Amino acid sequence: MTWLIVLATIVVVGLAAYFFSRVAAGRGPRLVECPENDEPAAVSVNAVKAAVGGRLELSRCSRWPERGQCGRECLTQIERSDDGCLVRTMVTSWYDGKSCVMCGRAIGDVDWLDRKPALAGPDGGLRQWQEVAPETLPTVLATHRPVCFDCYVSETFRQQHPELVIDNPWPDATRQ
């Protein structure tokens, strides 16, 4: 009898893990080329329906509500793409091999939970990724430069509280 309980528990945990992994895979904005105007559009997939039914359905589009009655042909782009057109994947690959424009250190692996890198715009202004509309991603990636988390935090503090910042006037002895 005990082995039946253990087996049932393993099956339930396995099914739950499978379900939640499918839901997690459906999360996050995606960037597609709108078939109507060949412009970038940010879409979101209904993760629960994708996990349960295995079929994709849009839950949000940057062109809605004006174009809410479109044919949803963009879903084929998501289905054909290995990463499902996820914005996070595109941004992560953009940082690959890049260095911070402020300190010169390699960005390295992107930590999207704790130490998110940022962007320096053409005007020198700093931005975080949550300030970027996904549909503007192609333009942003072409015009902005990478900034590491440490430089973003220190420069933002410097800009917001210049009265609290003292620059070290002595040369750094460790860099000789």
Buried (B, 14 or more C-beta within 10 A) or exposed (E): EEEEEEEEEEEEEEEEEEEEEBBEBBEBBBBBBBBEEEEBBBBBBBBBBBBEEEEBBBEEBBBEEEEEEBEEEBBEBBEEBEBBBBBBBBBBEBBEEBBBBBEEEEBBEBEEEEEBBBBBEEEEEBBBBEEBEBBBBEEBBEEBBBBBBBBBBBBBEEEEEEEEEEEEEEEEEEEE
